[in-house]
């Protein structure tokens, strides 16, 4: 008997093949079954999307419908809840079903035949060790704040916003909630998400230490893009089969197949890294909340500096709040105080000083006591620009509307947008002046300057001061980040210099001084989210200081600024996130900005700016009547902030609505119009376009 199947394949959103395709099968396969199918001249992986109905009629073009190649029936079908999550994500973020569904599966799984997968599953089953006997190690003593929060999580439905100061023990709360879940349900699974790959190893170590003796190390797996394809497949299969009870991962883990999911934790929920910026531009944090509601799993969003959207959603229920706010204002440990914030007015310091003299003396004092300091600057390289004072030449990238960054360590000019790299010229390429100089500073320059300032300073053991730099340039190779962090934790480093890579999530026990060298960079940005990001980054960086109760009394956060009276720094000095959030939300409400309105961006890329903007303007004109019906505002097309990358011009158009439902109705109805404009004369020369719902950068 022939059965007709609707199968999803991986196709781009702008392909003419956007929905399920019809295939025939001799077996009735359940929805969610993975199959190998012929697609054009190749064979690929597909997902059966709809279960065949009894006595269903053949498709109209039944004679041309091709049979599936094989069913991967050694693997249980993906659950209905997983398919609903994918369906919601595809609809909400304006992508094709197949693109989201297949991108959520491990890359290696897309290449395996049914026989290869069966052999892989057999090997993985044999490799799974027996569960060891429970450990008798005594758990840590909870603080009253931690105990109260855990009680509320156990007795309330959530979702929860865990607003806890840096060092207040949020991770221990996560561990206890997972522990209680696994003890109460022998099949339950938990998903714990972190914003960046470099935070995964330390979290994985803590979870394995806590749960390895109870359930075996195979019960804790990671999922992130830094893993090899075989590693990702092994973790995904362990989660799908239920062998893995705990999955730790970055934003991609929100789509992990977890049939018995009962708890989702989103740590550092404010972090922009949870928003995907390529392909399907989804927010993993928002999808985690939706998935929790879909599957009946509790959701905990944790942060010392919550996103303003989450803070707004956690207002009292009688004011329209949807999250339950839990508060842990105190650090763990006796006399474990938050660091004192010092503002250094750079207007009163020596001209062109990178480090103010009082800060240098404070660093020397920490070194003399055997303590560590951290210098934070969110810009890698030696200097952002090379400049000729004679003819005003600057190191612009020939392929992007951006400057190439000077990297002194390998004497290169490198574009951080397209990767174009050249050796530093011996003289100005425009006028021949040999005196070309760096402008501004990056972490390389900070490291070099600190080495000069501290050259005559000795550690308590008489050895020279040790400075290490941690950024994307020093951690390119596998194992380098872990090695450098281990040196910091072991006390082998006196001064740590780095970007935001070190400013959040790390538990540095010996750091008592943190300094933000250039804290003014985002104060007057055109992006309305810039103050929120800056405050969050500075407060997270401050949280790296004084995490050991024994030395926290003298911990400090130094902020070098030319605007010491700015309200943002006043709130930072008081560690008063609620006051900062209240002020920012009031400004946004007055301006009609999110979360009091809802936005989407349509971005277009072409060889010329005129083509990119022309496509957007044509699409806007075609949707004018629809926008008026839905009370949606379409703003004129403008170049993006970095308008050219790799010789491709980029433009964008903002869409705004007073309600989320109105915006979604408009985008859904506008989808076919965008495709039609793309096929028309206005789309000639267009390379690609994409819709970004709830964008983080405007």
C-alpha positions as CSV (number, residue, x, y, z in Angstrom):
1,X,0.0,0.0,0.0
2,X,1.3,3.5,-0.9
3,X,1.3,6.2,1.7
4,X,1.8,9.9,0.9
5,X,4.1,11.9,3.2
6,X,4.7,15.6,3.7
7,X,8.4,16.0,4.2
8,X,10.4,19.1,5.1
9,X,13.8,19.6,3.5
10,X,16.4,22.3,4.2
11,X,15.7,25.2,1.8
12,X,16.4,28.9,2.2
13,X,13.5,31.2,3.1
14,X,13.6,32.8,-0.4
15,X,13.5,29.5,-2.3
16,X,10.4,28.7,-4.3
17,X,10.4,25.5,-2.2
18,X,9.4,26.8,1.2
19,X,6.9,24.3,2.5
20,X,6.7,20.5,2.9
21,X,7.1,18.3,-0.3
22,X,5.1,15.2,-1.1
23,X,6.8,11.8,-1.2
24,X,5.5,8.3,-1.2
25,X,6.4,5.5,1.1
26,X,5.5,1.8,1.4
27,X,5.2,2.3,5.2
28,X,3.1,4.6,7.2
29,X,5.6,6.8,9.0
30,X,4.8,8.8,12.1
31,X,5.2,12.6,12.0
32,X,8.7,13.5,13.2
33,X,10.4,10.5,11.6
34,X,13.7,11.3,9.9
35,X,14.0,10.1,6.3
36,X,16.5,10.1,3.4
37,X,14.9,11.5,0.3
38,X,15.9,12.3,-3.3
39,X,15.9,16.1,-3.8
40,X,16.9,17.2,-7.3
41,X,20.1,15.3,-8.2
42,X,21.1,14.6,-4.7
43,X,19.9,12.8,-1.6
44,X,19.3,14.7,1.6
45,X,17.7,14.4,5.0
46,X,14.1,15.2,5.6
47,X,11.6,15.3,8.4
48,X,8.1,13.8,8.0
49,X,6.0,16.7,9.0
50,X,2.4,15.4,8.9
51,X,1.2,12.0,9.7
52,X,-0.6,10.3,6.7
53,X,-4.4,10.2,7.2
54,X,-6.2,6.9,6.7
55,X,-7.3,6.5,3.1
56,X,-5.7,9.8,2.1
57,X,-6.0,10.5,-1.6
58,X,-2.9,10.8,-3.8
59,X,-1.4,14.2,-4.6
60,X,-2.5,15.8,-7.8
61,X,0.8,14.9,-9.5
62,X,1.0,11.4,-8.1
63,X,2.8,10.0,-11.1
64,X,5.7,12.4,-10.5
65,X,5.9,11.9,-6.8
66,X,9.1,10.2,-5.9
67,X,9.5,7.6,-3.2
68,X,11.6,8.1,-0.1
69,X,15.0,6.4,-0.1
70,X,15.0,5.2,3.5
71,X,13.5,5.8,6.9
72,X,15.9,6.4,9.8
73,X,13.6,4.2,11.9
74,X,16.3,3.3,14.4
75,X,15.8,6.7,15.8
76,X,12.5,7.5,17.6
77,X,10.4,10.3,15.9
78,X,10.8,13.9,16.9
79,X,8.1,14.8,19.3
80,X,5.0,16.9,18.6
81,X,6.2,19.6,21.0
82,X,9.5,19.9,19.1
83,X,7.6,20.3,15.8
84,X,5.4,22.9,17.3
85,X,8.4,24.8,18.6
86,X,10.0,24.7,15.1
87,X,6.6,25.7,13.5
88,X,6.3,28.7,15.9
89,X,9.9,29.8,15.3
90,X,9.5,29.6,11.6
91,X,6.3,31.6,11.6
92,X,7.3,34.2,14.1
93,X,10.7,34.9,12.7
94,X,9.6,34.8,9.0
95,X,11.6,31.8,7.9
96,X,10.8,28.6,6.0
97,X,9.8,25.5,8.1
98,X,12.5,23.4,6.4
99,X,15.2,25.9,7.1
100,X,14.5,26.0,10.8
101,X,13.8,22.3,11.3
102,X,16.9,20.9,9.5
103,X,19.2,23.6,10.8
104,X,18.3,22.5,14.3
105,X,19.6,19.0,13.7
106,X,23.3,18.1,14.0
107,X,25.2,18.5,10.7
108,X,26.5,15.0,10.7
109,X,23.1,13.5,11.1
110,X,22.2,15.0,7.7
111,X,24.9,12.9,6.1
112,X,24.3,9.5,7.6
113,X,22.4,6.7,5.9
114,X,19.9,4.5,7.8
115,X,22.6,1.8,8.2
116,X,25.3,4.2,9.4
117,X,23.0,5.7,11.9
118,X,21.9,2.3,13.3
119,X,25.6,1.4,13.7
120,X,26.3,4.7,15.4
121,X,23.4,4.2,17.9
122,X,24.6,0.6,18.6
123,X,28.1,1.9,19.5
124,X,26.8,4.7,21.6
125,X,24.5,2.3,23.6
126,X,27.5,0.0,24.3
127,X,29.6,3.0,25.4
128,X,27.1,4.1,28.0
129,X,28.4,3.2,31.4
130,X,26.4,1.9,34.3
131,X,25.1,4.5,36.7
132,X,27.5,4.7,39.7
133,X,26.4,4.7,43.3
134,X,25.2,8.0,44.7
135,X,27.9,10.2,46.2
136,X,27.9,10.9,49.9
137,X,29.6,14.4,49.6
138,X,27.8,17.0,51.6
139,X,26.1,19.8,49.6
140,X,26.9,23.4,50.1
141,X,24.9,25.3,52.8
142,X,22.3,27.6,51.2
143,X,21.9,31.2,52.2
144,X,18.5,32.3,53.4
145,X,18.0,34.1,50.1
146,X,18.9,31.1,48.0
147,X,16.6,28.9,50.1
148,X,13.7,31.3,49.7
149,X,14.1,31.5,46.0
150,X,14.3,27.7,45.6
151,X,11.1,27.4,47.6
152,X,9.3,29.8,45.3
153,X,10.5,28.0,42.2
154,X,9.2,24.7,43.6
155,X,5.8,26.0,44.6
156,X,5.1,28.5,41.7
157,X,4.5,27.9,38.0
158,X,6.8,30.7,36.7
159,X,8.4,31.7,34.3
160,X,10.8,33.2,36.8
161,X,13.3,36.1,36.5
162,X,16.1,35.4,39.0
163,X,17.5,38.9,39.7
164,X,20.6,38.1,41.7
165,X,23.7,40.2,42.3
166,X,27.0,38.9,40.8
167,X,28.3,36.4,43.3
168,X,24.9,35.8,44.9
169,X,25.0,32.1,44.1
170,X,22.6,31.9,41.1
171,X,24.5,28.8,39.8
172,X,23.9,27.0,43.0
173,X,20.2,27.7,42.7
174,X,20.3,26.2,39.2
175,X,22.1,23.1,40.5
176,X,19.6,22.6,43.4
177,X,16.6,23.0,41.1
178,X,18.1,20.5,38.6
179,X,18.9,18.1,41.5
180,X,15.4,18.3,42.9
181,X,13.9,17.6,39.4
182,X,16.1,14.6,38.6
183,X,15.5,13.1,42.1
184,X,11.7,13.5,41.8
185,X,11.4,12.1,38.2
186,X,13.7,9.3,36.9
187,X,13.2,10.4,33.3
188,X,13.1,14.2,33.5
189,X,15.6,16.3,31.6
190,X,16.9,19.8,32.1
191,X,18.3,22.3,29.6
192,X,20.8,24.9,30.9
193,X,21.8,27.6,28.5
194,X,24.7,30.1,28.6
195,X,25.3,32.9,26.2
196,X,28.9,32.1,25.0
197,X,30.9,29.0,24.3
198,X,33.8,30.1,26.6
199,X,31.4,29.9,29.6
200,X,30.4,26.3,28.9
201,X,33.5,24.4,30.2
202,X,33.4,25.8,33.7
203,X,29.6,25.2,34.0
204,X,30.0,21.7,32.6
205,X,32.7,21.0,35.2
206,X,30.4,22.1,38.0
207,X,27.5,20.0,36.8
208,X,29.6,16.9,36.2
209,X,31.1,17.3,39.7
210,X,27.6,17.5,41.2
211,X,25.7,15.0,39.1
212,X,28.5,12.7,37.7
213,X,28.7,10.6,40.9
214,X,24.9,10.3,40.9
215,X,24.0,9.6,37.3
216,X,27.3,9.1,35.5
217,X,29.2,11.6,33.3
218,X,27.1,10.6,30.3
219,X,24.1,12.2,31.9
220,X,25.6,15.7,31.3
221,X,26.3,16.7,27.7
222,X,27.1,20.0,26.0
223,X,25.8,21.4,22.7
224,X,27.5,24.4,21.0
225,X,29.1,25.3,17.7
226,X,32.6,24.9,19.1
227,X,32.3,21.1,19.2
228,X,33.2,18.8,16.3
229,X,30.4,17.4,14.3
230,X,30.8,13.9,15.8
231,X,30.7,15.4,19.3
232,X,27.6,17.4,18.5
233,X,25.9,14.3,17.1
234,X,26.8,12.2,20.1
235,X,25.4,14.9,22.5
236,X,22.2,15.3,20.4
237,X,21.6,11.5,20.3
238,X,22.1,11.2,24.1
239,X,19.6,14.0,24.6
240,X,17.1,12.6,22.1
241,X,17.2,9.1,23.6
242,X,16.9,10.4,27.2
243,X,20.4,9.1,28.3
244,X,21.5,12.7,28.8
245,X,19.5,14.1,31.7
246,X,21.1,17.5,31.5
247,X,22.0,19.5,28.4
248,X,24.3,22.5,28.7
249,X,24.5,24.7,25.6
250,X,24.5,28.0,23.8
251,X,21.5,29.5,21.9
252,X,21.4,26.5,19.4
253,X,20.6,24.2,22.3
254,X,17.1,25.7,22.6
255,X,16.1,23.4,19.6
256,X,17.7,20.2,21.2
257,X,15.4,17.2,21.1
258,X,14.5,16.6,24.8
259,X,11.5,14.4,25.0
260,X,11.2,14.7,28.8
261,X,12.1,18.3,29.2
262,X,10.9,19.7,32.6
263,X,13.2,22.6,33.4
264,X,14.9,25.3,31.3
265,X,17.5,27.7,32.7
266,X,18.7,30.7,30.7
267,X,21.8,32.1,32.5
268,X,22.8,35.7,31.8
269,X,19.5,36.1,30.0
270,X,20.2,39.7,29.1
271,X,23.1,38.8,26.8
272,X,22.7,39.8,23.2
273,X,24.5,36.5,22.1
274,X,21.1,34.7,22.6
275,X,19.9,36.5,19.5
276,X,21.0,34.7,16.3
277,X,22.3,37.2,13.7
278,X,22.6,35.0,10.7
279,X,20.0,32.8,8.9
280,X,16.9,32.4,11.1
281,X,17.3,35.4,13.4
282,X,15.6,33.9,16.5
283,X,16.0,34.8,20.1
284,X,16.9,31.7,22.1
285,X,15.7,33.3,25.3
286,X,12.3,34.1,24.0
287,X,12.0,30.6,22.4
288,X,13.0,29.1,25.8
289,X,10.0,30.8,27.4
290,X,7.7,29.7,24.7
291,X,9.1,26.1,24.8
292,X,8.6,26.0,28.6
293,X,4.9,26.9,28.2
294,X,4.5,24.4,25.3
295,X,6.0,21.5,27.2
296,X,5.0,22.3,30.7
297,X,8.6,22.9,31.8
298,X,9.6,25.5,34.4
299,X,11.7,28.4,33.0
300,X,14.3,30.3,35.0
301,X,15.8,33.4,33.5
302,X,18.8,34.5,35.5
303,X,20.9,37.7,35.5
304,X,22.4,40.5,37.7
305,X,21.4,42.9,34.9
306,X,18.2,41.6,33.3
307,X,17.2,42.8,29.8
308,X,14.7,45.7,30.1
309,X,12.2,43.5,28.3
310,X,12.4,40.8,30.9
311,X,12.4,43.4,33.7
312,X,9.3,44.9,32.3
313,X,7.6,41.5,32.0
314,X,8.4,40.8,35.7
315,X,6.4,43.7,37.0
316,X,3.6,42.8,39.4
317,X,0.8,40.6,37.8
318,X,-1.8,43.3,38.5
319,X,0.2,45.6,36.3
320,X,0.4,43.1,33.4
321,X,3.6,41.3,34.4
322,X,4.1,37.7,33.0
323,X,7.2,36.6,35.0
324,X,7.7,36.2,38.7
325,X,10.6,38.2,39.9
326,X,12.9,36.6,42.4
327,X,15.5,38.7,44.2
328,X,18.9,37.7,45.6
329,X,20.7,41.1,46.4
330,X,23.5,39.7,48.7
331,X,26.7,37.9,47.8
332,X,27.4,34.5,49.2
333,X,29.8,34.5,52.2
334,X,30.3,36.5,55.4
335,X,31.2,40.2,54.7
336,X,31.2,39.5,51.0
337,X,30.5,43.0,49.8
338,X,29.9,44.3,46.3
339,X,33.0,46.3,45.0
340,X,33.3,50.0,45.6
341,X,32.8,51.9,42.3
342,X,35.3,54.7,41.8
343,X,34.8,57.2,39.0
344,X,38.0,58.8,37.6
345,X,37.4,62.1,35.9
346,X,39.8,61.9,32.9
347,X,39.4,65.7,32.3
348,X,41.7,66.2,35.4
349,X,44.3,63.6,34.4
350,X,47.5,64.0,32.3
351,X,46.6,64.6,28.7
352,X,46.5,61.4,26.5
353,X,46.9,59.2,29.7
354,X,45.7,55.7,29.0
355,X,45.8,54.8,32.7
356,X,45.3,57.5,35.3
357,X,48.1,57.7,37.9
358,X,45.8,56.8,40.8
359,X,44.8,53.6,38.9
360,X,48.4,52.7,38.3
361,X,49.1,53.0,42.0
362,X,46.1,50.9,42.9
363,X,47.3,48.2,40.5
364,X,50.7,48.2,42.1
365,X,49.1,48.0,45.6
366,X,47.2,44.9,44.5
367,X,50.3,43.2,43.1
368,X,52.2,43.9,46.4
369,X,49.4,42.1,48.3
370,X,49.4,39.1,45.9
371,X,46.0,40.0,44.5
372,X,44.9,40.3,40.9
373,X,43.6,43.1,38.7
374,X,41.5,43.1,35.5
375,X,41.6,45.8,32.8
376,X,38.6,45.8,30.6
377,X,38.4,47.3,27.1
378,X,35.9,46.0,24.6
379,X,38.2,46.5,21.5
380,X,40.8,44.0,20.4
381,X,43.9,44.7,18.4
382,X,46.6,47.4,19.0
383,X,44.7,50.4,17.7
384,X,41.4,50.8,15.7
385,X,43.0,53.0,13.1
386,X,46.4,53.9,11.6
387,X,46.6,57.6,10.6
388,X,48.8,59.9,8.6
389,X,48.9,63.4,10.1
390,X,50.2,65.0,6.8
391,X,47.4,64.0,4.4
392,X,44.8,62.6,6.8
393,X,45.0,59.1,5.4
394,X,43.4,56.4,7.5
395,X,43.6,52.6,7.3
396,X,40.2,52.2,5.6
397,X,39.2,48.7,4.3
398,X,38.9,48.8,0.5
399,X,36.0,46.3,0.7
400,X,34.0,47.7,3.7
401,X,32.9,51.1,5.0
402,X,35.1,50.5,8.1
403,X,38.7,50.9,9.2
404,X,41.2,48.1,9.3
405,X,42.5,47.5,12.9
406,X,46.2,47.7,13.5
407,X,47.5,44.5,15.1
408,X,51.1,45.2,16.2
409,X,51.9,41.6,17.3
410,X,52.0,40.4,13.7
411,X,52.3,43.9,12.0
412,X,49.1,43.6,10.1
413,X,46.1,45.8,9.2
414,X,43.0,43.6,9.6
415,X,39.4,44.2,8.8
416,X,37.2,42.7,11.5
417,X,34.2,42.6,9.1
418,X,35.4,40.9,6.0
419,X,38.8,39.6,7.2
420,X,40.9,41.4,4.6
421,X,44.5,41.6,5.9
422,X,47.6,43.3,4.7
423,X,51.1,44.0,6.1
424,X,51.5,47.5,7.7
425,X,52.9,49.8,5.1
426,X,56.3,51.4,5.8
427,X,55.0,54.8,4.8
428,X,51.7,56.5,4.1
429,X,50.3,54.9,0.9
430,X,48.8,58.3,-0.1
431,X,51.7,60.7,0.4
432,X,54.7,58.7,1.4
433,X,55.0,60.2,4.9
434,X,56.9,57.6,7.0
435,X,55.4,58.9,10.2
436,X,52.0,57.1,10.4
437,X,50.7,56.6,13.8
438,X,48.0,54.5,15.6
439,X,44.9,56.3,16.8
440,X,42.9,55.0,19.7
441,X,43.7,51.9,21.6
442,X,42.9,48.2,21.8
443,X,43.8,45.4,24.2
444,X,47.2,44.8,22.6
445,X,48.1,48.4,23.3
446,X,46.9,48.2,26.8
447,X,48.9,45.1,27.5
448,X,52.1,46.8,26.1
449,X,51.5,50.0,28.0
450,X,50.9,48.1,31.3
451,X,54.2,46.2,30.8
452,X,56.0,49.6,30.5
453,X,54.3,51.1,33.6
454,X,54.8,48.0,35.7
455,X,58.3,47.1,34.4
456,X,60.0,47.8,37.8
457,X,57.3,46.3,40.0
458,X,57.9,42.9,41.6
459,X,55.5,40.3,42.9
460,X,55.7,39.4,46.6
461,X,58.0,36.4,45.7
462,X,60.4,38.8,43.9
463,X,59.5,37.7,40.4
464,X,58.4,40.1,37.6
465,X,54.8,41.0,37.1
466,X,52.8,38.7,34.9
467,X,50.3,40.2,32.5
468,X,48.1,38.1,30.2
469,X,45.7,39.3,27.5
470,X,42.5,37.3,26.7
471,X,40.5,38.2,23.6
472,X,39.5,36.7,20.3
473,X,43.1,37.0,18.9
474,X,44.8,35.1,21.8
475,X,42.2,32.3,22.0
476,X,41.9,31.3,18.3
477,X,43.4,27.8,18.8
478,X,41.7,25.0,20.7
479,X,42.6,24.8,24.3
480,X,44.2,28.3,24.6
481,X,41.3,29.9,26.4
482,X,41.1,27.1,29.0
483,X,44.9,27.3,29.5
484,X,44.8,31.0,30.1
485,X,41.8,30.9,32.4
486,X,43.5,28.1,34.4
487,X,46.6,30.4,34.9
488,X,44.3,33.2,36.2
489,X,42.5,30.8,38.6
490,X,45.8,29.4,39.8
491,X,47.1,32.9,40.7
492,X,49.9,32.8,38.2
493,X,48.7,36.1,36.6
494,X,48.8,39.5,38.3
495,X,47.0,41.6,35.7
496,X,44.4,40.3,33.2
497,X,43.6,42.4,30.1
498,X,40.7,41.6,27.9
499,X,37.4,42.3,26.1
500,X,33.9,41.3,27.2
501,X,35.1,37.7,26.9
502,X,36.3,38.0,30.5
503,X,33.8,40.5,31.8
504,X,30.9,38.1,32.5
505,X,30.2,34.7,34.0
506,X,33.7,33.9,35.2
507,X,34.4,33.1,38.9
508,X,37.8,34.7,39.4
509,X,38.5,34.4,43.2
510,X,41.6,36.5,43.4
511,X,40.6,39.6,41.5
512,X,40.0,42.6,43.7
513,X,40.3,45.4,41.2
514,X,38.5,45.8,37.9
515,X,39.0,48.9,35.7
516,X,37.0,50.0,32.7
517,X,39.6,51.9,30.7
518,X,37.3,53.6,28.1
519,X,33.8,53.6,29.6
520,X,32.3,56.4,27.4
521,X,32.2,54.6,24.1
522,X,28.4,53.9,24.1
523,X,27.1,56.9,26.1
524,X,26.0,58.9,23.1
525,X,25.3,56.2,20.6
526,X,22.4,56.5,18.1
527,X,21.3,53.0,19.2
528,X,18.7,53.3,21.9
529,X,19.9,50.0,23.5
530,X,23.5,51.2,23.9
531,X,23.1,52.5,27.5
532,X,21.5,49.2,28.5
533,X,24.3,47.2,27.0
534,X,27.0,49.5,28.5
535,X,25.5,49.4,32.0
536,X,25.1,45.7,31.9
537,X,28.7,45.2,30.7
538,X,30.2,47.5,33.3
539,X,28.1,45.9,36.1
540,X,29.0,42.4,35.0
541,X,32.7,43.4,34.8
542,X,32.5,44.9,38.3
543,X,31.1,41.6,39.5
544,X,34.4,39.8,38.7
545,X,36.0,41.7,41.7
546,X,35.8,40.5,45.3
547,X,34.1,37.1,44.7
548,X,36.2,35.6,47.6
549,X,34.7,36.7,50.9
550,X,38.1,36.7,52.5
551,X,39.3,39.6,50.3
552,X,36.1,41.2,49.1
553,X,36.3,44.1,51.6
554,X,38.8,46.0,49.6
555,X,37.5,45.2,46.1
556,X,37.0,48.1,43.7
557,X,35.7,48.9,40.3
558,X,37.4,51.9,38.6
559,X,35.6,53.7,35.8
560,X,37.7,56.1,33.7
561,X,35.4,58.6,32.1
562,X,35.2,62.1,30.7
563,X,31.5,62.3,31.9
564,X,31.6,61.3,35.6
565,X,28.3,63.0,36.4
566,X,26.4,60.9,33.8
567,X,23.3,59.2,35.5
568,X,24.4,55.8,34.2
569,X,27.6,56.0,36.3
570,X,25.7,57.3,39.3
571,X,23.4,54.2,39.1
572,X,26.5,52.0,38.6
573,X,28.2,53.5,41.7
574,X,25.2,52.5,43.8
575,X,24.9,49.1,42.1
576,X,21.3,50.1,41.6
577,X,20.0,48.3,38.6
578,X,16.3,48.9,39.5
579,X,16.8,52.7,39.4
580,X,18.6,52.5,36.1
581,X,15.9,50.2,34.6
582,X,13.1,52.5,35.8
583,X,14.7,55.5,34.2
584,X,15.4,53.7,30.9
585,X,11.9,52.3,30.7
586,X,10.4,55.7,31.4
587,X,12.4,57.2,28.5
588,X,11.5,54.3,26.2
589,X,7.8,54.6,27.1
590,X,7.9,58.3,26.3
591,X,9.6,57.6,23.0
592,X,7.4,54.7,22.1
593,X,10.3,52.2,21.9
594,X,10.4,48.5,22.9
595,X,9.1,47.0,25.1
596,X,6.3,49.5,24.6
597,X,6.3,48.9,20.8
598,X,7.3,46.1,18.5
599,X,9.7,46.2,15.7
600,X,11.1,44.4,12.7
601,X,13.8,45.2,10.2
602,X,13.9,44.3,6.6
603,X,17.6,44.2,5.4
604,X,18.6,44.1,1.8
605,X,22.1,43.5,0.3
606,X,23.1,44.4,-3.3
607,X,26.1,45.6,-5.3
608,X,24.9,49.2,-5.1
609,X,23.2,51.1,-2.3
610,X,20.6,52.4,-4.8
611,X,19.5,48.8,-5.6
612,X,19.3,47.8,-2.0
613,X,17.3,50.9,-1.0
614,X,15.2,50.7,-4.2
615,X,14.0,47.2,-3.3
616,X,13.0,48.2,0.2
617,X,11.2,51.3,-1.0
618,X,9.3,49.3,-3.7
619,X,8.3,46.7,-1.1
620,X,7.2,49.5,1.3
621,X,5.1,51.2,-1.5
622,X,3.4,47.9,-2.3
623,X,2.5,47.4,1.3
624,X,1.3,50.9,2.1
625,X,-2.4,50.0,2.2
626,X,-1.8,46.9,4.2
627,X,0.3,48.8,6.7
628,X,-2.4,51.3,7.2
629,X,-5.0,48.6,7.8
630,X,-2.8,47.0,10.4
631,X,-1.8,50.3,12.0
632,X,1.9,49.6,11.2
633,X,4.5,52.3,10.5
634,X,7.0,51.7,7.7
635,X,10.0,54.0,7.9
636,X,12.1,55.0,4.9
637,X,15.0,52.8,3.8
638,X,18.4,53.9,5.1
639,X,22.0,52.5,4.8
640,X,23.1,50.2,7.7
641,X,25.6,51.6,10.2
642,X,28.3,49.7,8.4
643,X,26.8,50.0,5.0
644,X,29.4,48.1,2.9
645,X,30.9,44.7,3.9
646,X,33.0,42.7,1.4
647,X,31.9,45.0,-1.4
648,X,28.3,44.3,-0.7
649,X,26.1,47.4,0.0
650,X,23.6,47.0,2.9
651,X,20.4,48.9,3.6
652,X,17.5,48.4,6.0
653,X,14.0,49.5,6.7
654,X,12.3,49.7,10.1
655,X,8.8,48.5,10.7
656,X,7.0,49.4,13.9
657,X,3.7,48.5,15.5
658,X,1.9,49.2,18.8
659,X,1.1,45.5,19.2
660,X,2.9,42.3,18.5
661,X,-0.1,40.7,16.9
662,X,-0.5,43.5,14.5
663,X,3.1,43.3,13.5
664,X,2.9,39.6,12.9
665,X,-0.3,39.9,10.9
666,X,1.4,42.5,8.7
667,X,4.6,40.5,8.2
668,X,2.7,37.3,7.3
669,X,0.6,39.1,4.8
670,X,3.6,41.0,3.4
671,X,5.6,37.9,2.8
672,X,4.2,37.2,-0.7
673,X,4.6,40.8,-1.7
674,X,8.3,40.8,-0.8
675,X,8.8,37.7,-3.0
676,X,6.9,39.4,-5.8
677,X,9.0,42.6,-5.6
678,X,12.1,40.4,-5.5
679,X,11.1,38.9,-8.9
680,X,10.2,42.3,-10.4
681,X,12.5,44.9,-11.9
682,X,13.2,46.5,-8.5
683,X,14.8,43.2,-7.4
684,X,17.2,43.1,-10.3
685,X,20.8,43.1,-8.9
686,X,19.6,42.3,-5.4
687,X,21.7,39.7,-3.7
688,X,19.6,38.8,-0.7
689,X,17.0,40.1,1.8
690,X,16.0,39.1,5.2
691,X,13.5,40.0,7.9
692,X,14.7,40.4,11.5
693,X,11.9,40.3,14.0
694,X,12.6,42.0,17.4
695,X,16.0,43.2,16.3
696,X,18.7,44.1,18.9
697,X,20.5,46.6,16.7
698,X,18.8,49.4,14.7
